[in-house]
Amino acid sequence: MAEIPPIRKIIHVDMDAFYASVEQMDNPELKGKPIAVGGSEKRGVVSAASYEARKFGVKSAMSGIQAKRNCPELIFVKPRFDRYHEISKKIRKIFFDYTDLVEPLSLDEAYLDVTKNKKGNPSASLIAKEIRERIFKEVGLTASAGISINKFIAKVASDYNKPNGQKTVNPEEVIEFLEQLDIRKFYGVGKVTAEKMYQLGIFTGKDLKSKTIDYLDEHFGKSGRYYYYVVRGIHNSEVKPNRIRKSLAAEHTFNENLSSEIFMLEKLERIAGEVSQRLIKSKVAGKTVTLKIKYSDFTLQTRSKTLHYFINDKSLILDTAKDLLYQEKLNNSVRLLGISISNLNTETKKIPEQKSVSVQLKFEF
């Protein structure tokens, strides 16, 4: 007989428009105004947008030119990652007051397992509310949260009442919640996959649930099994506090398009230096070097090379990136270059196993 997985109390905390909100907090003149962090009206890509800007369709990964077209009043602000890291540390410190099982996904979001917590509070919903109140009081920013029995549902739920809200999906509500969910809301279903699902007549969780595991495997490969289980509320991934970094990267968008490899070498040297510094600071090294090239027509190309040894030295990273640059002719003039290092030596380290906590299905959420 298969072992029944434990019911957990998982919170997903997601800061509201984090980068943009930090900028508005630090500069009162920006409050209530549409701002974009990163990019410019001539170049670059938007890293984050305030809610005032989002009303005009401005969003992350959009070109600065398009963002300005959407919102002529848009204010561009240079990112300050040191400041975002500083704020993120303060927020995580609050998390650790409640549980040691904290898994950061990025600077502005994290999973918390509060099945057993330091406050002895049986209600994950009340813990989430208290955490959000403390973040606002102690840091000055708003956060949203999702609360449920696993990471998948908690993450989906955190998006429901944004900004500055939370949603709890109780154990007995999970199936109905998932059946009514728009397929685009499923974490892990991107734009391309959603379009494919639409063509197959899959629009909601209920539609997805009606498909057999063989059908989903046939149409979605390895992801098919994932969809089959999550729509049934089955997602046993634990909150991993010692989450292992799998890659490290840096990239630059140029003020003017570059048309010759010679002009790019100086830029690559700077990027390689940034990557090397980050690797050394994180005390890691990697074997696979990937060169990212974004052309002036916004098409993207990557070239990779895996070495027989781990590196984090700037000169070795640069030499490999140069080899990749000269590997084949450029398709067009270049607006962005990036270098990433993966296949890190951290991937050989094992994460300590966490003990499962058996909890009855009916309990306060």
C-alpha positions as semicolon CSV with decimal commas, in nm:
position;residue;x (nm);y (nm);z (nm)
1;M;0,000;0,000;0,000
2;A;0,141;0,341;-0,104
3;E;0,242;0,571;0,178
4;I;0,016;0,877;0,212
5;P;0,228;1,191;0,194
6;P;0,209;1,423;0,495
7;I;-0,022;1,724;0,485
8;R;0,190;2,034;0,523
9;K;0,118;2,400;0,593
10;I;0,304;2,597;0,326
11;I;0,314;2,974;0,282
12;H;0,439;3,141;-0,034
13;V;0,529;3,506;0,033
14;D;0,568;3,729;-0,272
15;M;0,667;4,095;-0,242
16;D;0,453;4,339;-0,441
17;A;0,641;4,492;-0,739
18;F;0,954;4,460;-0,525
19;Y;1,222;4,656;-0,716
20;A;0,979;4,933;-0,811
21;S;0,833;4,948;-0,459
22;V;1,182;4,988;-0,307
23;E;1,251;5,278;-0,543
24;Q;0,920;5,445;-0,455
25;M;0,986;5,393;-0,083
26;D;1,334;5,546;-0,103
27;N;1,225;5,836;-0,325
28;P;0,887;5,982;-0,218
29;E;0,872;6,182;-0,544
30;L;0,815;5,853;-0,728
31;K;0,520;5,742;-0,515
32;G;0,198;5,701;-0,711
33;K;0,380;5,743;-1,041
34;P;0,437;5,487;-1,321
35;I;0,800;5,377;-1,297
36;A;1,011;5,110;-1,465
37;V;1,328;4,975;-1,309
38;G;1,588;4,910;-1,577
39;G;1,586;4,996;-1,944
40;S;1,532;5,341;-2,091
41;E;1,311;5,497;-2,354
42;K;1,585;5,430;-2,608
43;R;1,748;5,102;-2,497
44;G;1,737;4,812;-2,259
45;V;1,474;4,591;-2,104
46;V;1,242;4,659;-1,813
47;S;1,335;4,456;-1,502
48;A;1,029;4,556;-1,299
49;A;0,732;4,791;-1,320
50;S;0,524;4,966;-1,054
51;Y;0,153;4,889;-1,036
52;E;0,085;5,236;-1,176
53;A;0,288;5,140;-1,485
54;R;0,133;4,794;-1,512
55;K;-0,206;4,954;-1,572
56;F;-0,066;5,065;-1,908
57;G;0,060;4,716;-1,993
58;V;0,420;4,781;-1,890
59;K;0,580;4,460;-1,759
60;S;0,913;4,293;-1,695
61;A;1,116;4,174;-1,997
62;M;0,948;4,440;-2,217
63;S;1,178;4,665;-2,420
64;G;1,215;5,018;-2,287
65;I;1,095;5,154;-2,622
66;Q;0,770;4,956;-2,608
67;A;0,719;5,043;-2,241
68;K;0,746;5,416;-2,322
69;R;0,501;5,374;-2,609
70;N;0,253;5,208;-2,374
71;C;0,301;5,473;-2,106
72;P;0,439;5,810;-2,227
73;E;0,462;5,934;-1,865
74;L;0,680;5,637;-1,763
75;I;0,981;5,719;-1,544
76;F;1,288;5,496;-1,587
77;V;1,498;5,424;-1,278
78;K;1,838;5,253;-1,270
79;P;1,835;4,929;-1,067
80;R;2,022;4,922;-0,733
81;F;2,076;4,554;-0,661
82;D;2,282;4,615;-0,349
83;R;1,981;4,793;-0,199
84;Y;1,742;4,515;-0,306
85;H;1,971;4,257;-0,143
86;E;1,982;4,465;0,175
87;I;1,600;4,482;0,195
88;S;1,566;4,113;0,105
89;K;1,789;4,015;0,401
90;K;1,565;4,211;0,639
91;I;1,258;4,031;0,505
92;R;1,419;3,687;0,535
93;K;1,517;3,766;0,893
94;I;1,146;3,803;0,967
95;F;1,075;3,466;0,802
96;F;1,328;3,292;1,024
97;D;1,146;3,417;1,333
98;Y;0,872;3,170;1,240
99;T;1,050;2,871;1,085
100;D;1,392;2,751;0,973
101;L;1,230;2,586;0,670
102;V;1,260;2,884;0,436
103;E;1,331;2,833;0,065
104;P;1,405;3,160;-0,119
105;L;1,317;3,156;-0,489
106;S;1,457;3,503;-0,553
107;L;1,513;3,829;-0,368
108;D;1,139;3,893;-0,349
109;E;0,973;3,557;-0,287
110;A;1,010;3,247;-0,071
111;Y;0,835;2,934;0,053
112;L;0,792;2,875;0,427
113;D;0,692;2,545;0,586
114;V;0,508;2,635;0,907
115;T;0,360;2,291;0,980
116;K;0,566;2,308;1,296
117;N;0,668;2,665;1,369
118;K;0,858;2,859;1,633
119;K;0,548;3,047;1,747
120;G;0,346;2,733;1,814
121;N;0,065;2,888;1,608
122;P;-0,163;2,623;1,449
123;S;-0,295;2,868;1,186
124;A;-0,078;2,918;0,879
125;S;-0,319;3,191;0,764
126;L;-0,263;3,393;1,082
127;I;0,114;3,344;1,054
128;A;0,107;3,474;0,695
129;K;-0,098;3,776;0,804
130;E;0,144;3,849;1,088
131;I;0,447;3,817;0,859
132;R;0,294;4,057;0,607
133;E;0,212;4,308;0,882
134;R;0,567;4,289;1,016
135;I;0,719;4,338;0,670
136;F;0,509;4,652;0,627
137;K;0,588;4,784;0,975
138;E;0,959;4,698;0,986
139;V;1,057;4,734;0,619
140;G;0,792;4,964;0,474
141;L;0,678;4,742;0,186
142;T;0,368;4,534;0,115
143;A;0,366;4,161;0,045
144;S;0,110;3,907;-0,071
145;A;0,083;3,546;0,038
146;G;-0,067;3,213;-0,061
147;I;-0,133;2,943;0,197
148;S;-0,210;2,575;0,131
149;I;-0,101;2,213;0,162
150;N;0,186;2,224;-0,089
151;K;0,421;2,460;-0,271
152;F;0,237;2,451;-0,602
153;I;-0,101;2,560;-0,465
154;A;0,054;2,815;-0,228
155;K;0,238;2,983;-0,516
156;V;-0,073;2,996;-0,734
157;A;-0,278;3,132;-0,442
158;S;-0,030;3,413;-0,365
159;D;-0,118;3,576;-0,696
160;Y;-0,491;3,588;-0,624
161;N;-0,529;3,894;-0,403
162;K;-0,229;4,100;-0,514
163;P;-0,122;4,352;-0,412
164;N;-0,116;4,346;-0,031
165;G;-0,347;4,047;0,016
166;Q;-0,349;3,677;0,082
167;K;-0,549;3,368;-0,005
168;T;-0,581;3,040;0,182
169;V;-0,677;2,718;0,007
170;N;-0,782;2,478;0,283
171;P;-0,726;2,101;0,243
172;E;-1,094;2,034;0,173
173;E;-1,102;2,315;-0,089
174;V;-0,800;2,202;-0,293
175;I;-0,975;1,989;-0,557
176;E;-1,250;2,241;-0,631
177;F;-0,995;2,524;-0,640
178;L;-0,778;2,340;-0,894
179;E;-1,071;2,230;-1,110
180;Q;-1,195;2,589;-1,149
181;L;-0,847;2,731;-1,211
182;D;-0,775;2,883;-1,552
183;I;-0,500;2,676;-1,712
184;R;-0,290;2,995;-1,756
185;K;-0,278;3,026;-1,376
186;F;-0,106;2,689;-1,334
187;Y;0,253;2,744;-1,225
188;G;0,472;2,581;-1,490
189;V;0,231;2,643;-1,780
190;G;0,383;2,913;-1,999
191;K;0,234;3,099;-2,293
192;V;0,333;2,838;-2,553
193;T;0,205;2,545;-2,344
194;A;-0,119;2,729;-2,268
195;E;-0,180;2,779;-2,641
196;K;-0,118;2,409;-2,702
197;M;-0,360;2,317;-2,424
198;Y;-0,625;2,546;-2,572
199;Q;-0,589;2,366;-2,905
200;L;-0,647;2,037;-2,721
201;G;-0,960;2,174;-2,551
202;I;-0,795;2,219;-2,211
203;F;-0,902;2,552;-2,060
204;T;-0,941;2,477;-1,689
205;G;-0,805;2,244;-1,425
206;K;-1,117;2,031;-1,468
207;D;-1,040;1,989;-1,840
208;L;-0,681;1,895;-1,755
209;K;-0,796;1,648;-1,493
210;S;-1,011;1,465;-1,749
211;K;-0,701;1,363;-1,947
212;T;-0,520;1,037;-1,876
213;I;-0,156;1,025;-1,777
214;D;-0,073;0,855;-2,109
215;Y;-0,248;1,132;-2,302
216;L;-0,055;1,402;-2,117
217;D;0,275;1,216;-2,157
218;E;0,210;1,187;-2,529
219;H;0,137;1,558;-2,578
220;F;0,362;1,720;-2,316
221;G;0,648;1,474;-2,262
222;K;0,803;1,473;-1,915
223;S;0,584;1,766;-1,807
224;G;0,271;1,559;-1,868
225;R;0,319;1,358;-1,550
226;Y;0,370;1,680;-1,352
227;Y;0,040;1,823;-1,483
228;Y;-0,141;1,498;-1,409
229;Y;-0,045;1,505;-1,042
230;V;-0,059;1,877;-0,956
231;V;-0,415;1,910;-1,086
232;R;-0,505;1,640;-0,833
233;G;-0,342;1,836;-0,553
234;I;-0,037;1,608;-0,544
235;H;0,295;1,792;-0,522
236;N;0,529;1,641;-0,265
237;S;0,829;1,870;-0,313
238;E;0,950;1,978;0,031
239;V;1,058;2,327;0,128
240;K;1,436;2,309;0,094
241;P;1,620;2,566;0,307
242;N;1,955;2,470;0,154
243;R;1,843;2,528;-0,203
244;I;2,139;2,474;-0,435
245;R;2,226;2,743;-0,690
246;K;2,251;2,586;-1,037
247;S;2,392;2,877;-1,234
248;L;2,528;3,229;-1,206
249;A;2,520;3,498;-1,474
250;A;2,570;3,862;-1,571
251;E;2,466;4,050;-1,883
252;H;2,482;4,401;-2,031
253;T;2,257;4,585;-2,278
254;F;2,454;4,835;-2,485
255;N;2,368;5,199;-2,560
256;E;2,447;5,135;-2,925
257;N;2,432;4,812;-3,122
258;L;2,772;4,648;-3,176
259;S;2,851;4,507;-3,518
260;S;3,203;4,367;-3,473
261;E;3,342;4,101;-3,240
262;I;3,641;4,329;-3,172
263;F;3,414;4,592;-3,013
264;M;3,258;4,322;-2,798
265;L;3,577;4,197;-2,633
266;E;3,601;4,492;-2,393
267;K;3,237;4,437;-2,294
268;L;3,293;4,065;-2,245
269;E;3,593;4,132;-2,021
270;R;3,375;4,344;-1,792
271;I;3,097;4,084;-1,784
272;A;3,345;3,801;-1,716
273;G;3,482;4,007;-1,427
274;E;3,134;4,044;-1,277
275;V;3,062;3,672;-1,309
276;S;3,399;3,584;-1,155
277;Q;3,340;3,816;-0,858
278;R;2,998;3,662;-0,793
279;L;3,133;3,308;-0,817
280;I;3,418;3,383;-0,577
281;K;3,184;3,563;-0,337
282;S;2,950;3,260;-0,342
283;K;3,250;3,025;-0,305
284;V;3,152;2,820;-0,611
285;A;3,294;2,731;-0,952
286;G;3,147;2,582;-1,269
287;K;3,233;2,377;-1,575
288;T;2,985;2,505;-1,836
289;V;3,021;2,854;-1,985
290;T;2,728;2,990;-2,188
291;L;2,745;3,302;-2,402
292;K;2,413;3,480;-2,452
293;I;2,374;3,703;-2,758
294;K;2,068;3,919;-2,821
295;Y;2,064;4,075;-3,166
296;S;1,923;4,413;-3,270
297;D;1,611;4,238;-3,403
298;F;1,564;4,089;-3,052
299;T;1,637;3,731;-3,161
300;L;1,831;3,538;-2,900
301;Q;2,119;3,295;-2,942
302;T;2,318;3,095;-2,687
303;R;2,648;2,913;-2,732
304;S;2,786;2,680;-2,464
305;K;3,106;2,493;-2,384
306;T;3,167;2,247;-2,102
307;L;3,520;2,221;-1,967
308;H;3,685;1,924;-1,795
309;Y;3,748;2,127;-1,479
310;F;3,574;2,383;-1,257
311;I;3,657;2,751;-1,306
312;N;3,575;3,083;-1,139
313;D;3,877;3,281;-1,259
314;K;3,803;3,586;-1,475
315;S;4,069;3,510;-1,737
316;L;3,951;3,152;-1,789
317;I;3,587;3,262;-1,813
318;L;3,683;3,533;-2,062
319;D;3,896;3,298;-2,275
320;T;3,608;3,051;-2,303
321;A;3,358;3,328;-2,380
322;K;3,590;3,456;-2,656
323;D;3,608;3,107;-2,810
324;L;3,228;3,097;-2,811
325;L;3,205;3,446;-2,965
326;Y;3,433;3,347;-3,252
327;Q;3,271;3,004;-3,288
328;E;3,049;3,124;-3,573
329;K;2,955;3,443;-3,754
330;L;2,716;3,687;-3,592
331;N;2,368;3,698;-3,745
332;N;2,321;4,071;-3,697
333;S;2,440;4,364;-3,487
334;V;2,429;4,291;-3,114
335;R;2,236;4,479;-2,841
336;L;2,313;4,252;-2,544
337;L;2,582;4,010;-2,429
338;G;2,572;3,783;-2,127
339;I;2,783;3,510;-1,970
340;S;2,650;3,239;-1,742
341;I;2,831;2,962;-1,556
342;S;2,645;2,640;-1,479
343;N;2,726;2,280;-1,389
344;L;2,848;2,418;-1,057
345;N;3,043;2,223;-0,797
346;T;2,754;2,283;-0,552
347;E;2,546;2,030;-0,746
348;T;2,754;1,748;-0,602
349;K;2,665;1,848;-0,248
350;K;2,370;1,671;-0,098
351;I;2,092;1,861;0,074
352;P;2,019;1,722;0,421
353;E;1,694;1,529;0,425
354;Q;1,407;1,680;0,618
355;K;1,190;1,473;0,844
356;S;0,831;1,434;0,729
357;V;0,568;1,563;0,964
358;S;0,249;1,357;0,971
359;V;-0,055;1,574;1,028
360;Q;-0,424;1,489;1,019
361;L;-0,621;1,623;0,723
362;K;-0,856;1,832;0,940
363;F;-0,660;2,107;1,112
364;E;-0,665;2,483;1,136
365;F;-0,530;2,660;0,832
